[in-house]
Amino acid sequence: MKASLCLVLATLFWSGNFIVGQAAVASMTALDLTYWRWTLAAVPLLLLAHFVEKPDWHAVLRRWPVLLLLSVLGMSAYTLLLYGALGHTSAVNAALITAANPALIVVMAIVLLGERTTRLGWLGICLGLLGVLLVLTRGELQRALSFSVNLGEVMMIGAIIVWGLYTIIARRLGVPAITATAVQVAMAAVTLAPFALALDARLPETPSEAWSLAYIVVFPSLGAYLFWNIALKTTPPGTAGNYLNLIVVFTAVITLALGTPLTPVQIVGGLLVIAGVLLTGRNGQPKPAAAATSSRATSSRAV
């Protein structure tokens, strides 16, 4: 299978997570979706890692403290915030805010790690943040001064900040991608179990809930990871990272197909975010830093 097709399929599956997740949270809680998503995906992902990457499991498990921290950040906190946000904002808005993640990761690397970027990089960051600000305020920028912003969009900002921290910590993990993901997913299932028991996280009770959870487990949790990592065997991470812009496009197209129109603000904001990401990722940073950031930022839509 061609790498480009694998990348397109992966981003399509991740786009569906926004659409299906938004429908699912109408009757299921964020904890329901997060706990059962990772619990049901853990064993298949571990088997996938074992047969595809054939890791040294003893060496992998010696990294358990870092893997546990990453699991709490990337699998538990990010996913809870994502599904929580989808209960209060549209899938398109959530996807648009998430699309600014690569630019945010660059900013966090500059602040926390002392990395540098170019003038084009700063231009890209500013364009991306302006696009997100337009989406947050629905084109009325004065709303930002009065803090009159939708709760769901605030939660999405929290989600991408959490994922930025995850990405920076994970950059030098040194564990194969599917294996690292599988172990973190298994850890998330275990660490979320007490909360799921205490808060009575329930399995789907209707056919629509069951199909939603089945999609979330099979496609964004399993299929997207498989296709993405197959593509990365022959595709540079920076090139693959540019395909992530398709997530916003696919989400918008699916939303339109379902009969929900896009607003002019969403369109303009989306174009600014995509332009900012392209400038930041392609021309906005020295090649070594770009490669390192992109290699981890490519996972930022996979949860």
VENWOFEN-V563299 format. One record per helix or strand. SS is the DSSP state (h for helix, s for strand). FROM is the first residue (numbers start at 1). LEN is the number of residues. If there is no record, write none. Layout:
# VENWOFEN-V563299
SS|FROM|LEN ; SS|FROM|LEN
This chain:
# VENWOFEN-V563299
h|3|22 ; h|30|23 ; h|57|5 ; h|64|23 ; h|91|9 ; h|101|13 ; h|119|19 ; h|142|4 ; h|151|20 ; h|177|22 ; h|207|26 ; h|237|6 ; h|245|13 ; h|264|20 ; h|287|11
